[in-house]
Amino acid sequence: MEQDKVNCPKGTREGPLGDKILAVMGSPGSGKTVTAVKLAAALAKQKKNVIVVFCDPFTPVMPVMLPPDAVHDISFGELLTAPGLTQANILNACVPVPDSEYISLLGYKGGESLMQYPKITRDKAVELFVSLRYLADYIILDCAAVFEADPASFVGIEIADKVLRLGTANLKGISYFQSHNPMLADSRFNKERFQTAIGCLKVGQDWEAVSGQYGGVDRVLPYVAELEQQDNERRLFQPLQAQESAPYSVEISRIVGELFGLQTAAMGKEKRTKEKGTGPSVSPQAAKPGRAKGGLKLPFSRKRGEF
């Protein structure tokens, strides 16, 4: 097809049905963008086409994801306000990730804001996300923390097949959860699609108390110093190498397996290790937490910091 000649990730596209769209949402500092990128990288390892959409118009992410000399001609805002949206328009707006055959990005340009565009309507956002289903194997939406003020993030959370909701283990994160949780009570959001996680868990934070405030969590993603370094150096799409990053990588693999039904290399290694009876490949402290309000141990306690 002619549209395949534009900036489309390589690989075989799967059908438009199934769990294809994941919305990553949550409080500021919970690691939404980092998690979205690492999930995309894990999917790309399995030769799956992934389009990561950075929906946030208040703090555009594309300038810090791409090399300084990268070409980003068409903004996400332009797609959302285009009078006649086509698949070719979307594919031409996708920016390929350097050194990756399977990941492309959509997002706002640096210095942009919603004020530069006509009003973004719900219909336009729905049209764009429905079209994306047919252009890649998986779509990951990195939603704005203030999703109620961003039409694309709001619609994305509503129509996504799965939603990963991240929070922080501090008072601000709990306050954010309490103020935004009622907004998601509407039946249109279908909470059965949601998984809740604590992101950037730091030493000294009361995991059990936070779990109770969130009504239970499905998993925990620890703070990892290597992640922060990658973020600062625009290297988030590269694999983590440090030994202390292993628990984080295992959790990312588990999310991919549970949300998309795919087994990553890390999951396969862990499964083979268990079958041999030699114990887990990472620390037992990294085991998946149960969804409960109490009785949970603090699984990670090495590093401090937040990003």
C-alpha positions in Angstrom: 0.0 0.0 0.0 1.1 3.5 -0.6 0.8 4.6 3.0 3.4 1.9 4.0 6.1 4.1 2.5 5.7 6.8 5.1 7.0 6.7 8.7 5.3 3.5 9.7 7.0 1.0 12.0 8.1 -2.2 10.4 6.8 -5.7 11.0 3.5 -7.5 10.5 0.4 -5.7 11.6 -2.1 -7.6 13.6 -5.9 -7.3 13.3 -7.8 -4.2 14.6 -9.6 -6.2 17.3 -8.3 -7.3 20.7 -6.5 -5.5 23.4 -4.5 -3.0 21.3 -4.8 0.3 23.1 -3.3 0.9 26.5 -3.8 4.2 28.3 -1.1 5.1 31.0 -2.4 7.6 33.4 -1.7 8.9 36.9 -0.4 11.5 39.2 2.6 13.8 38.4 5.9 12.1 39.2 4.5 8.6 39.1 6.6 7.6 36.0 3.8 7.6 33.4 6.0 8.5 30.5 8.9 6.3 31.5 6.5 3.3 31.9 4.9 4.0 28.6 8.3 4.0 26.8 9.5 0.9 28.6 6.3 -1.0 27.7 6.7 0.1 24.1 10.4 -1.1 24.1 9.3 -4.5 25.5 6.7 -4.9 22.8 9.2 -3.9 20.1 11.6 -6.6 21.3 8.9 -9.0 20.2 8.8 -7.4 16.8 5.4 -5.7 17.4 4.7 -2.4 15.8 4.0 0.2 18.5 2.9 3.8 18.3 3.4 5.8 21.5 1.1 8.9 21.7 2.3 11.6 24.1 -1.1 13.2 24.7 0.0 15.9 27.2 -0.3 19.4 25.7 0.8 21.1 28.9 4.3 19.6 29.0 5.2 18.3 25.5 7.4 15.2 25.8 8.6 14.8 22.2 11.5 17.4 22.6 13.0 15.3 25.4 12.4 12.0 23.8 14.1 12.6 20.5 17.7 13.7 19.5 18.2 17.4 19.1 18.5 17.0 15.3 15.3 14.8 14.9 12.7 16.0 12.4 9.3 16.5 13.9 7.2 18.3 11.3 3.6 17.4 12.2 2.2 17.9 15.7 -0.3 15.8 17.5 -2.4 18.9 17.8 -2.5 19.3 14.0 -3.9 15.8 13.7 -6.6 16.5 16.3 -7.8 19.6 14.5 -7.3 18.5 10.9 -10.5 19.0 8.8 -10.1 15.7 7.0 -8.0 13.1 8.9 -6.6 10.2 6.9 -4.4 7.2 7.8 -1.7 8.7 5.6 -1.9 12.0 7.6 -1.3 10.0 10.8 1.5 7.9 9.4 3.3 11.0 8.1 3.1 12.5 11.5 4.7 9.5 13.2 8.3 10.1 14.1 10.4 6.9 14.1 12.6 6.2 17.1 16.2 6.0 16.2 17.7 2.5 16.3 14.2 1.0 16.5 12.4 -0.6 13.6 9.1 -1.0 15.4 8.4 2.2 17.5 7.0 5.5 16.3 5.9 8.5 18.3 3.2 11.1 18.1 3.1 14.2 20.3 3.0 17.9 20.6 6.0 20.0 19.5 8.2 21.9 22.0 6.7 25.2 23.0 3.2 24.3 21.9 0.0 24.5 23.9 -3.7 23.9 23.4 -4.1 27.7 23.0 -2.5 27.4 19.6 -5.2 25.2 18.2 -8.9 25.4 17.6 -11.1 23.6 20.1 -10.4 19.9 20.1 -13.6 17.9 20.0 -14.5 14.5 21.4 -15.4 13.3 17.9 -12.0 14.3 16.5 -10.2 12.5 19.3 -12.3 9.3 18.9 -11.7 9.4 15.1 -7.9 9.6 15.6 -7.7 6.8 18.2 -10.0 4.5 16.1 -7.8 5.1 13.1 -4.7 4.2 15.1 -6.1 0.8 15.8 -5.5 -0.1 12.2 -2.0 1.3 11.9 0.0 -0.7 14.4 -0.1 -3.8 16.6 -0.3 -1.8 19.8 -1.0 1.8 20.8 0.2 3.2 24.1 -1.3 6.5 25.2 0.8 8.6 27.7 -2.0 10.7 29.2 -1.8 14.1 30.8 -1.9 14.0 34.6 -4.7 16.7 34.4 -6.6 14.5 32.0 -9.9 16.3 32.7 -8.4 19.4 31.0 -7.1 17.5 27.9 -9.7 16.1 25.5 -7.3 13.6 24.0 -6.3 12.2 27.3 -9.9 12.1 28.6 -11.1 10.2 25.5 -8.1 8.0 25.4 -8.8 6.8 29.0 -12.4 6.2 28.1 -11.9 4.1 24.9 -8.6 2.3 25.7 -8.8 -1.5 26.0 -6.7 -1.4 29.1 -5.8 1.3 31.5 -2.7 1.3 33.7 -3.2 3.8 36.6 0.0 4.9 38.3 0.3 6.7 41.7 3.0 7.8 44.0 3.6 6.6 47.6 3.4 10.1 49.1 0.7 12.5 50.3 0.5 14.4 47.0 -0.1 11.2 45.1 -2.8 10.2 47.6 -4.4 13.6 47.3 -4.4 13.4 43.5 -6.0 10.0 43.7 -8.7 11.2 46.0 -9.6 14.2 43.9 -9.5 12.4 40.5 -11.1 9.0 41.5 -14.7 10.4 41.5 -14.2 11.6 37.9 -13.6 8.0 36.9 -16.7 6.7 38.6 -18.8 7.2 35.5 -19.8 3.9 33.9 -18.2 5.1 30.6 -14.8 4.4 32.1 -15.5 0.8 33.0 -13.1 0.2 35.9 -12.7 -3.5 35.1 -10.2 -2.4 32.5 -8.0 -0.7 35.1 -4.9 -1.9 36.9 -3.4 0.2 39.6 0.3 0.5 40.4 2.6 2.4 42.6 5.3 4.0 40.6 8.8 5.3 41.6 8.5 3.7 45.0 11.3 5.1 47.2 13.0 4.0 50.4 11.1 4.9 53.6 7.7 5.2 52.0 4.9 3.3 53.7 3.8 0.9 51.0 1.1 -0.7 53.2 -0.6 2.5 54.1 -0.5 3.8 50.5 -2.0 0.5 49.2 -4.9 1.0 51.6 -5.5 4.6 50.4 -5.6 3.3 46.8 -8.0 0.5 47.7 -5.3 -2.0 46.9 -2.8 -2.1 44.1 -1.9 -4.7 41.4 1.9 -4.1 41.3 4.8 -1.9 42.3 7.4 -0.2 40.1 10.5 0.8 42.1 12.5 3.9 41.7 15.6 3.0 39.7 18.6 5.4 39.4 19.5 4.1 35.9 16.0 5.1 34.7 16.5 8.7 35.8 19.9 8.8 34.1 18.4 7.5 30.9 15.6 10.0 31.1 18.1 12.9 31.5 20.2 11.6 28.6 17.3 10.9 26.2 18.1 7.2 26.3 14.8 5.8 27.6 14.3 3.5 24.6 17.5 1.7 25.4 17.5 -1.4 27.7 18.3 -1.2 31.3 21.7 -2.8 32.2 22.3 -2.3 35.9 21.7 -5.3 38.1 19.6 -3.2 40.5 17.3 -2.4 37.6 16.3 -6.1 37.2 13.2 -5.9 39.5 11.8 -3.0 37.4 12.4 -4.9 34.2 10.6 -7.9 35.5 7.6 -5.9 36.4 7.5 -4.3 33.0 7.6 -7.8 31.5 4.7 -8.9 33.7 2.6 -5.9 32.7 3.2 -6.8 29.0 2.3 -10.4 29.7 -0.9 -9.7 31.7 -2.2 -6.8 29.6 -1.3 -8.0 26.1 -1.0 -11.7 26.6 2.6 -11.8 25.5 5.5 -13.6 27.1 8.7 -11.6 27.1 12.2 -13.0 27.4 12.4 -12.0 31.0 9.2 -13.8 31.8 10.4 -17.0 29.9 13.6 -17.0 31.9 11.8 -16.6 35.2 9.4 -19.4 34.2 12.3 -21.8 33.3 14.2 -21.0 36.5 11.1 -21.8 38.6 10.6 -25.1 36.7 14.2 -26.1 37.4 13.5 -25.4 41.1 16.4 -23.1 41.5 14.3 -20.1 42.6 13.4 -16.8 41.0 15.8 -15.0 38.7 15.5 -11.8 40.7 15.1 -11.1 44.4 12.1 -12.7 46.0 11.3 -9.2 47.2 10.4 -8.3 43.7 7.5 -10.7 43.6 4.2 -9.4 42.4 2.2 -8.0 45.4 -1.4 -9.2 45.9 -4.3 -6.8 45.6 -5.0 -6.2 49.2 -5.3 -3.3 51.5 -2.9 -4.5 54.1 -0.3 -7.1 55.1 2.0 -6.1 52.2 5.8 -5.8 52.6 7.9 -3.0 51.2 9.5 -4.8 48.2 12.0 -2.2 47.1 14.2 0.0 49.3 17.4 0.8 47.6 17.3 4.2 46.0 15.8 7.5 46.5 14.6 10.1 44.0 11.6 10.9 41.8 11.1 11.9 38.3 
